[in-house]
């Protein structure tokens, strides 16, 4: 909140709902009536689709409003009408449009092996699971064993130079992952 106010913005409201909540009429009325310009959304399905539909019906995007949704991926982008999310910003560790050679080759291989509507994306966990398995593999190779304590010790500083979205490494002593993050914007039903 402090970052917003320090940069001249104001928090117009903050609401939390149960995961299965789907009626956002009153919330959208508040958003529109307060003149909110940017929504930082963390609603997940099943509620996300009705929320976006209500915003669209209220003319939020059409009137210049911006939506930020930190986990919106290509799978979900294809489940909602493009006009409901036109201009939406998202931030993930991988998007299909990432043009590094490894990411593109992995995507081609996945699409060849698993044709259909379930795409390789970040929001559905594909990129994270890939990185987790490959980091574990690197730790096992370094440890030379699958002994849990030896693998944990090696995992503390594990590094992979190729993964969807780029390399990844664990920050020693913190159990955090250092990796590339990307900001994408929905334009005409695709992320750019």
Secondary structure as UniProt FT lines:
FT   HELIX           2..6
FT   TURN            7..8
FT   TURN            19..20
FT   HELIX           25..34
FT   STRAND          38..41
FT   TURN            45..46
FT   HELIX           47..57
FT   TURN            58..64
FT   STRAND          66..69
FT   TURN            70..71
FT   HELIX           74..77
FT   TURN            78..79
FT   HELIX           82..85
FT   TURN            86..87
FT   STRAND          89..92
FT   TURN            96..97
FT   HELIX           101..113
FT   TURN            122..125
FT   HELIX           126..143
FT   HELIX           148..155
FT   TURN            156..157
FT   STRAND          159..160
FT   TURN            164..165
FT   STRAND          168..171
FT   TURN            172..175
FT   STRAND          176..179
FT   STRAND          182..187
FT   TURN            188..189
FT   STRAND          190..191
//
